[in-house]
Amino acid sequence: MIPPTYVIGSYGSPFAQMLADMPRLFTGLEVPAILRTRLSFLQSGLDGVRWVEPGDFHITLRFIGDVSPRMADDICEALSGRDWTAPNIAPGELKAFGGSKPSSICVSISDDKKLQRLAASQERLMQCLGLPADSRKFKPHITLARCRGSAKSEQVARYLAQNGGFSAPVFEPSRFVLYSARESSGGGPYHVEECWDFTG
């Protein structure tokens, strides 16, 4: 259940109160501490980006967005009492999203059938609750940085080439979590609101 701290009564207008009461949610997988440390070593040598705090590294399974506290409770209930199978997480290469206008620097996650099934199952659950379908294709990744307008594509390409030897071992997460974020622009800090252990 989303904790009652989301019900904030000190805002000046009913509209502001409504926005304050709507947590921004997504489900995801946590990144082990040893991998967070290794990824943090990559966070240098590139101007015009905002590096993600290592404590906020994660793999998004299903972005949900701003929802009412009642919907948040419905989401928690829908995700509970099910047998969830752990995927195999294989970190891949560094890459940039956004093409000629880079928007983020990420570590890709290799395709895994269990991971795809996990994300697809959560997508179906969210739609059954009446939430709109996620229009974006599921591309698992760990975001290291978000690019500002001053980040040039040639600088990003040079950074990727310099760090092209990155590799990390496969890991199996023990659970997935429901994250919340309060900033409307996204990017953290993120908070774990609920978690569900993998049973298989």
Summary of the structure (lengths in Angstrom):
residues: 200
radius of gyration: 17.8
end to end distance: 24.1
largest distance: 52.8
contacts: 538
relative contact order: 0.24
helix: 29%
strand: 28%
